Amino acid sequence: MKFTRNYLTSEELTFIINAMLEKETALEREIVKVGLVAQILAEDLGEFENCDDIYDKVVADNNIHLPSIIRNYDIIDKIVAEELSVTNVIKDFVKDINEKLDKMGDIDLNGSIAQLKELIEKQEQEKVAPIKGGRKKNGTIS
C-alpha cells in the first residue's frame, strides 16, 4: 500500500477526530481512525464497504505501521483522550446546568426553603399516634 503523503492536514485531523468522538467504544474509535486515515492517504486502497474492512486490510499488511508512516498520527489519540477526559465531561456538564438554570430564571431559594419547612412542620403535626395494643394470648386483637 502506498501513501500519498506522510502527514494529515488540520482539516483531515478534525474530520477523523470528530468521527471518532461519535463512537461509543475505544475499539470503534480505533477502527474508524485507521479506516479514515487509510481512506484519506492511501493511494491504492481499493473499494470497501466500511471502516472495519479497511482496518482489517491495513493491519493485515506487515509493511504498514501507521505511526511510523504518518508524522502526526499519534496526535489523534492524544486529542481524542483530551476531548473525552473527565475534566471536559465535567466542564460540559456544568455548562449545560448553567444554561438550564439561566433558562429557569431567578429562583427564590429562601422562599423554597421556607415552603419546605412549612410542609415538614405540617406533616409533623398531622402524624397519627401509633396504635397501642396487640394480640392477646388467645389470638384476639385488643
Number of C-alpha atoms within 10 A of each C-alpha: 12 11 17 10 13 14 16 18 9 9 9 15 20 14 13 22 21 13 14 23 17 10 13 9 10 11 11 15 20 17 18 23 23 20 22 23 22 22 18 15 18 16 13 12 16 8 9 12 7 12 20 15 13 23 19 13 16 19 13 10 10 7 9 14 11 17 12 11 13 16 13 15 19 12 13 16 15 10 14 16 12 12 15 11 12 11 11 12 13 11 12 12 12 12 12 12 12 12 11 11 12 11 9 9 8 8 10 8 9 9 10 11 11 11 12 12 12 12 12 12 11 11 11 10 9 9 8 8 6 6 6 6 8 10 9 9 7 6 8 8 9 8
